Amino acid sequence: MLAATGVSLAVADAVWAEISLETLFGKNMLRACKIVDERGVRRVTGAPSGRSLFLVTGESKRKEEYLCFPEHLCTCYSFFYDIVGRGEQLCCKHQLAARLAVAVGEHQEMEVTDEELAHMLAKL
């Protein structure tokens, strides 16, 4: 049993060594890093509940902001087309940017009332 476990771990290590973030996320990885570098991620937290969502700035000249729940949803076109519709990606660049920004502490914090947060969500 130990020999099989050792072989399994060796195979898993070899496969993991070949996987990169770019392999997992493709072009979205670089685009998400650019959004984070440009300080395009804001976490909006409702008070007193502590519930939160993210506003993530897009890359277009219009600099649109997308409502984003990093693990579940983004209001951008790519989320509905590439992820929901075609199943081609794990997440959109805005979701990835929100996750990266939190991980490296490069997001802005914004506090609103729970009522204001509810109004933001009602626009979905």
PyMOL commands that set and color helices and strands:
alter all, ss='L'
color gray80, all
select helices_A, chain A and resi 2-18+21-25+27-37+77-85+93-104+114-122
alter helices_A, ss='H'
color red, helices_A
select strands_A, chain A and resi 41-47+52-57+65-69+73-74+108-113
alter strands_A, ss='S'
color yellow, strands_A
deselect
rebuild
show_as cartoon
